[in-house]
Amino acid sequence: MSTDSEIIERSLEEPEAFSGIFERHVRPVGGYIRRRVGADAVDDALSETFLVAFRRRASFDRSVGSALPWLLGIATRIVKRHRADEARQWRSFAAASAAAPVGDGGHGGVDERIDADAAVRALAPRIAALSARDRDTLLLYAWGDLTYEQIAIALGVPVGTVRSRLNRVRRRLAPPGSHTAARLTWMAKEESDVAYGTGA
């Protein structure tokens, strides 16, 4: 199987080869964009992401094995153009989370579900209040499943900046007096994966 770097290299001579990058990464990039801007804007932002990537494929650093961080970096910049939609999505999510009743519905795993519901309700307004830079960093980590190094590549910042931002985000997402920010972050990710049908 060809690496992303090999596919991109080949696409410089055979443009149709770039479809391999699309096929390999459309789901994770689309899932990330959907979470950021909602279902109504995902198709446009996803198309624009891959169009920009195709046009800029000659600038891809082929020493990096995976194109996913590069693609998510492009997607993040495109999402910035959709900030109004993203802000509306977060406000809607926060309102829906606050209005949702907490209950077991008679199903197993009640404690886990109640914990996840509470975590999502607690996190939504806090995530909405983050700066754009911090929210981008958090969502690349939590929803893009990128490492610190991959986030640094995606955003074009040093790894230390990624660490600082995520540390600041964890402190801001934690309930006052709590030391459970990392747990809450991952609970919200798991909850959103279920809501968007992207979980395992």
Beta strands, then each sheet from edge to edge (+ up, - down):
end
